[in-house]
Amino acid sequence: MATEITYAEVNFSGGKRSSDKTSGKKKRKICFGTLGLVVFFLVAVGTIVAILELKSKGYCPEKWTRLKNNCYFLSTSKANWTTSKVNCFSQKAQLIVMEESEELEFLILQSRRFLSFWIGLMRRTRKDEWRWVNEEPFNKTWLALGSSTEGDCACIAQESLKTQTCTTEQYWICKMRAGY
């Protein structure tokens, strides 16, 4: 038994229907529109990821230096200890309270080794104990203070901590938590 197959060819005005042309334009518009949305979405997601990454790491104000989760400002002008404390407070910071030896090593490098910088350590009278500006007692187990008795305020000078008369004008170091 033989099977017969019949084919038919239909030709509309030059081989294309006019509705095919508009259909192609619509398809291209949809394609470009979809592509535009995808690009917009990717840029938006990238921006959000960048912001979240910045927030997770924290940020420091301009002209501040960062170590771990803290920001440090080394002044470029001189003032006495009390004015230095006020200057830090005006920047929503405090004279530095050192919490670990790595911080001291970092600051010695930053302080250019030949300059003196006020830190947030003082005693009210020579009979009092040394205290940080946050009222924590001075921990002598990892941090040694120079043996000089001439002052009641402390500074970083020549790669170590020294005492100094609080009215002496010198640079200062502020510290704040990195912003979130």
Buried (B, 14 or more C-beta within 10 A) or exposed (E): EEEEEEEEEEEEEEEEEEEEEEEEEEEEEEEEEEEEEEEEEEEEEEEEEEEEEEEEEBEBEEEBBEBEEBBBBBBEEBBBBEBBBEBBEEEEBBBBBBBEEEBBEBBBEBBEEEBBBBBBBBBEEEEEEBBBBEEEEBEEEEBEBBEEEEBBBBBBBEEEBBBBEBEBBBBBBBBBEBEE
